[in-house]
């Protein structure tokens, strides 16, 4: 019987590659190397197994995100948060692929992701942005616009076939992915700060 960590990692690989709907109980069992009724016996259902997989993967990712350093300027705090988010996405691209699939589906899984993972990250981001807006260094940004300004660039760390056509080598090293994460963060943060009342005149 595979160890729990191995089971959850293989489950993440399956859901990221196939999507929830196409990851049948039979296919999951085959990939896990277990009997066809293992998931129901151990976790209760495929949905509960998905939550266990996501909890293990995203719990570790959230724990590794840097917390804003109050000794830093708010703009630097914003840069630190977004850079940290992109770096963790680069470290575990399977989570990003799973997210991309689920963000397009109105489901209980999206509710789960929003409540436990998206909302906590956004709240950290919004608290810093509110101070930047109050000081006149940024214009107010609706929450949905903010989300889609910050999150979709993660695709730049995930879409390997397209990235290869745009010039990226297949064998992207961890150092290269980190550099890409930092470059994306720089572009996004500079774009957000450029909306401030004191710039662009």
C-alpha positions as a Markdown table, in Angstrom:
| # | Residue | x | y | z |
|---|---|---|---|---|
| 1 | Unk | 0.0 | 0.0 | 0.0 |
| 2 | Unk | 1.5 | 3.4 | -1.0 |
| 3 | Unk | 2.2 | 5.9 | 1.8 |
| 4 | Unk | -0.3 | 8.7 | 2.3 |
| 5 | Unk | 2.0 | 11.3 | 0.9 |
| 6 | Unk | 2.6 | 9.3 | -2.2 |
| 7 | Unk | -1.2 | 8.7 | -2.6 |
| 8 | Unk | -1.9 | 12.5 | -2.3 |
| 9 | Unk | 0.9 | 13.4 | -4.7 |
| 10 | Unk | -0.3 | 10.9 | -7.3 |
| 11 | Unk | -3.9 | 12.2 | -6.9 |
| 12 | Unk | -2.6 | 15.7 | -7.5 |
| 13 | Unk | -0.9 | 14.6 | -10.7 |
| 14 | Unk | -4.1 | 12.8 | -11.9 |
| 15 | Unk | -6.5 | 15.7 | -11.1 |
| 16 | Unk | -4.0 | 18.3 | -12.7 |
| 17 | Unk | -3.7 | 16.2 | -15.9 |
| 18 | Unk | -7.2 | 14.9 | -16.3 |
| 19 | Unk | -9.4 | 17.4 | -14.5 |
| 20 | Unk | -11.9 | 16.3 | -11.8 |
| 21 | Unk | -14.6 | 15.1 | -14.2 |
| 22 | Unk | -12.3 | 12.9 | -16.2 |
| 23 | Unk | -10.4 | 11.5 | -13.2 |
| 24 | Unk | -12.7 | 8.5 | -12.7 |
| 25 | Unk | -12.5 | 6.3 | -9.6 |
| 26 | Unk | -11.2 | 3.5 | -11.7 |
| 27 | Unk | -8.5 | 5.7 | -13.3 |
| 28 | Unk | -7.5 | 7.1 | -10.0 |
| 29 | Unk | -7.2 | 3.6 | -8.5 |
| 30 | Unk | -5.0 | 2.5 | -11.4 |
| 31 | Unk | -2.7 | 5.5 | -11.0 |
| 32 | Unk | -2.5 | 5.0 | -7.3 |
| 33 | Unk | -1.8 | 1.3 | -7.6 |
| 34 | Unk | -4.7 | 0.4 | -5.3 |
| 35 | Unk | -8.0 | -1.5 | -5.6 |
| 36 | Unk | -11.0 | 0.1 | -7.2 |
| 37 | Unk | -12.8 | 0.7 | -3.9 |
| 38 | Unk | -9.8 | 2.1 | -2.1 |
| 39 | Unk | -10.8 | 5.8 | -2.4 |
| 40 | Unk | -14.3 | 5.2 | -1.1 |
| 41 | Unk | -13.0 | 3.0 | 1.7 |
| 42 | Unk | -10.2 | 5.5 | 2.8 |
| 43 | Unk | -11.7 | 8.9 | 2.0 |
| 44 | Unk | -15.5 | 8.3 | 1.6 |
| 45 | Unk | -15.8 | 9.6 | -2.0 |
| 46 | Unk | -13.9 | 11.0 | -4.9 |
| 47 | Unk | -14.9 | 14.5 | -3.8 |
| 48 | Unk | -13.5 | 13.9 | -0.3 |
| 49 | Unk | -10.3 | 12.6 | -1.9 |
| 50 | Unk | -10.0 | 15.7 | -4.0 |
| 51 | Unk | -10.3 | 17.9 | -0.9 |
| 52 | Unk | -7.6 | 15.8 | 0.8 |
| 53 | Unk | -5.3 | 16.2 | -2.2 |
| 54 | Unk | -6.0 | 20.0 | -2.4 |
| 55 | Unk | -5.6 | 20.4 | 1.3 |
| 56 | Unk | -2.2 | 18.7 | 1.4 |
| 57 | Unk | -0.9 | 20.6 | -1.7 |
| 58 | Unk | -2.3 | 24.1 | -1.0 |
| 59 | Unk | -1.8 | 23.9 | 2.7 |
| 60 | Unk | 1.9 | 23.5 | 2.2 |
| 61 | Unk | 1.9 | 26.2 | -0.4 |
| 62 | Unk | 0.1 | 28.7 | 1.8 |
| 63 | Unk | 2.5 | 28.0 | 4.7 |
| 64 | Unk | 5.4 | 28.9 | 2.4 |
| 65 | Unk | 4.0 | 32.2 | 1.3 |
| 66 | Unk | 5.9 | 35.2 | 2.9 |
| 67 | Unk | 4.0 | 37.3 | 5.3 |
| 68 | Unk | 4.1 | 41.1 | 4.7 |
| 69 | Unk | 7.1 | 42.7 | 6.5 |
| 70 | Unk | 5.7 | 45.8 | 8.3 |
| 71 | Unk | 9.1 | 47.3 | 8.3 |
| 72 | Unk | 9.0 | 47.5 | 4.5 |
| 73 | Unk | 7.4 | 50.2 | 2.4 |
| 74 | Unk | 3.9 | 49.2 | 1.2 |
| 75 | Unk | 5.1 | 48.9 | -2.4 |
| 76 | Unk | 7.9 | 46.6 | -1.3 |
| 77 | Unk | 5.4 | 44.5 | 0.7 |
| 78 | Unk | 3.2 | 44.2 | -2.4 |
| 79 | Unk | 6.2 | 43.1 | -4.4 |
| 80 | Unk | 7.1 | 40.6 | -1.7 |
| 81 | Unk | 3.7 | 39.0 | -1.6 |
| 82 | Unk | 3.2 | 38.7 | -5.3 |
| 83 | Unk | 6.8 | 37.5 | -5.9 |
| 84 | Unk | 6.3 | 34.9 | -3.2 |
| 85 | Unk | 3.0 | 33.7 | -4.7 |
| 86 | Unk | 4.6 | 33.3 | -8.1 |
| 87 | Unk | 7.6 | 31.5 | -6.7 |
| 88 | Unk | 5.5 | 28.9 | -4.9 |
| 89 | Unk | 3.5 | 28.4 | -8.1 |
| 90 | Unk | 6.8 | 27.7 | -9.9 |
| 91 | Unk | 7.8 | 25.2 | -7.3 |
| 92 | Unk | 4.6 | 23.2 | -7.7 |
| 93 | Unk | 3.1 | 23.8 | -11.2 |
| 94 | Unk | 0.5 | 20.9 | -10.8 |
| 95 | Unk | -1.4 | 23.1 | -8.3 |
| 96 | Unk | -1.6 | 25.9 | -10.9 |
| 97 | Unk | -2.9 | 23.5 | -13.5 |
| 98 | Unk | -5.6 | 22.2 | -11.1 |
| 99 | Unk | -6.6 | 25.8 | -10.3 |
| 100 | Unk | -6.9 | 26.8 | -13.9 |
| 101 | Unk | -9.3 | 23.9 | -14.5 |
| 102 | Unk | -11.4 | 24.6 | -11.5 |
| 103 | Unk | -11.6 | 28.4 | -11.9 |
| 104 | Unk | -13.7 | 27.9 | -15.0 |
| 105 | Unk | -16.3 | 25.7 | -13.3 |
| 106 | Unk | -19.1 | 26.9 | -11.0 |
| 107 | Unk | -18.9 | 24.1 | -8.4 |
| 108 | Unk | -18.6 | 23.2 | -4.8 |
| 109 | Unk | -14.9 | 22.6 | -5.5 |
| 110 | Unk | -14.6 | 26.3 | -6.5 |
| 111 | Unk | -16.4 | 27.3 | -3.3 |
| 112 | Unk | -13.9 | 25.2 | -1.4 |
| 113 | Unk | -10.9 | 26.8 | -3.1 |
| 114 | Unk | -12.3 | 30.3 | -2.6 |
| 115 | Unk | -13.1 | 29.9 | 1.0 |
| 116 | Unk | -9.9 | 28.1 | 2.1 |
| 117 | Unk | -7.2 | 29.4 | -0.2 |
| 118 | Unk | -8.2 | 32.2 | -2.6 |
| 119 | Unk | -9.8 | 34.5 | 0.0 |
| 120 | Unk | -7.0 | 34.3 | 2.6 |
| 121 | Unk | -4.4 | 35.2 | -0.1 |
| 122 | Unk | -6.6 | 38.0 | -1.4 |
| 123 | Unk | -7.1 | 39.4 | 2.1 |
| 124 | Unk | -3.3 | 39.7 | 2.7 |
| 125 | Unk | -3.0 | 41.4 | -0.7 |
| 126 | Unk | -6.0 | 43.8 | -0.2 |
| 127 | Unk | -4.7 | 45.0 | 3.2 |
| 128 | Unk | -1.5 | 46.2 | 1.6 |
| 129 | Unk | -3.3 | 47.7 | -1.4 |
| 130 | Unk | -5.8 | 49.5 | 0.8 |
| 131 | Unk | -2.9 | 51.4 | 2.4 |
| 132 | Unk | -1.4 | 52.2 | -1.0 |
| 133 | Unk | -4.7 | 53.5 | -2.2 |
| 134 | Unk | -5.2 | 55.6 | 1.0 |
| 135 | Unk | -1.8 | 57.2 | 0.4 |
| 136 | Unk | -2.6 | 58.0 | -3.2 |
| 137 | Unk | 0.0 | 55.7 | -4.6 |
| 138 | Unk | -2.6 | 53.5 | -6.3 |
| 139 | Unk | -6.1 | 54.0 | -7.6 |
| 140 | Unk | -8.8 | 51.9 | -6.1 |
| 141 | Unk | -9.1 | 48.5 | -8.0 |
| 142 | Unk | -12.2 | 46.3 | -7.9 |
| 143 | Unk | -11.5 | 43.0 | -6.3 |
| 144 | Unk | -12.3 | 41.0 | -9.4 |
| 145 | Unk | -10.0 | 43.2 | -11.5 |
| 146 | Unk | -7.2 | 42.8 | -8.9 |
| 147 | Unk | -7.6 | 39.0 | -8.9 |
| 148 | Unk | -7.4 | 38.8 | -12.7 |
| 149 | Unk | -4.4 | 41.2 | -12.8 |
| 150 | Unk | -2.4 | 39.1 | -10.3 |
| 151 | Unk | -3.4 | 35.4 | -10.8 |
| 152 | Unk | -3.6 | 34.7 | -14.5 |
| 153 | Unk | 0.2 | 35.5 | -15.1 |
| 154 | Unk | 0.8 | 32.3 | -13.2 |
| 155 | Unk | 0.1 | 30.7 | -16.6 |
| 156 | Unk | 3.4 | 32.0 | -17.7 |
| 157 | Unk | 5.0 | 29.4 | -15.3 |
| 158 | Unk | 2.7 | 26.6 | -16.4 |
| 159 | Unk | 2.0 | 26.7 | -20.1 |
| 160 | Unk | 5.1 | 24.9 | -21.2 |
| 161 | Unk | 4.1 | 24.0 | -24.8 |
| 162 | Unk | 3.1 | 27.7 | -25.5 |
| 163 | Unk | 6.1 | 29.0 | -23.6 |
| 164 | Unk | 8.4 | 26.8 | -25.7 |
| 165 | Unk | 6.9 | 28.4 | -28.9 |
| 166 | Unk | 7.7 | 31.8 | -27.4 |
| 167 | Unk | 11.3 | 30.9 | -26.9 |
| 168 | Unk | 11.5 | 29.1 | -23.6 |
| 169 | Unk | 13.7 | 26.0 | -23.5 |
| 170 | Unk | 12.1 | 22.7 | -22.5 |
| 171 | Unk | 14.6 | 22.1 | -19.7 |
| 172 | Unk | 13.7 | 25.1 | -17.6 |
| 173 | Unk | 15.7 | 24.9 | -14.4 |
| 174 | Unk | 14.4 | 25.9 | -11.0 |
| 175 | Unk | 16.6 | 29.0 | -11.2 |
| 176 | Unk | 15.0 | 29.9 | -14.6 |
| 177 | Unk | 11.5 | 29.4 | -13.2 |
| 178 | Unk | 12.3 | 31.6 | -10.2 |
| 179 | Unk | 13.7 | 34.3 | -12.5 |
| 180 | Unk | 10.5 | 34.1 | -14.6 |
| 181 | Unk | 8.4 | 34.4 | -11.4 |
| 182 | Unk | 10.3 | 37.5 | -10.3 |
| 183 | Unk | 10.0 | 39.1 | -13.8 |
| 184 | Unk | 6.2 | 38.5 | -13.8 |
| 185 | Unk | 5.9 | 39.9 | -10.3 |
| 186 | Unk | 7.9 | 43.0 | -11.4 |
| 187 | Unk | 5.6 | 43.6 | -14.3 |
| 188 | Unk | 2.4 | 43.2 | -12.3 |
| 189 | Unk | 3.5 | 45.3 | -9.4 |
| 190 | Unk | 4.8 | 48.1 | -11.6 |
| 191 | Unk | 1.5 | 48.0 | -13.5 |
| 192 | Unk | -0.5 | 48.3 | -10.3 |
| 193 | Unk | 1.6 | 51.1 | -8.9 |
| 194 | Unk | 1.5 | 53.0 | -12.2 |
| 195 | Unk | -2.2 | 53.7 | -11.6 |
| 196 | Unk | -1.3 | 56.0 | -8.7 |
| 197 | Unk | -2.3 | 59.6 | -8.9 |
| 198 | Unk | 1.3 | 60.7 | -8.8 |
| 199 | Unk | 2.5 | 58.8 | -11.9 |
| 200 | Unk | 1.9 | 58.8 | -15.6 |
| 201 | Unk | 1.4 | 62.6 | -15.9 |
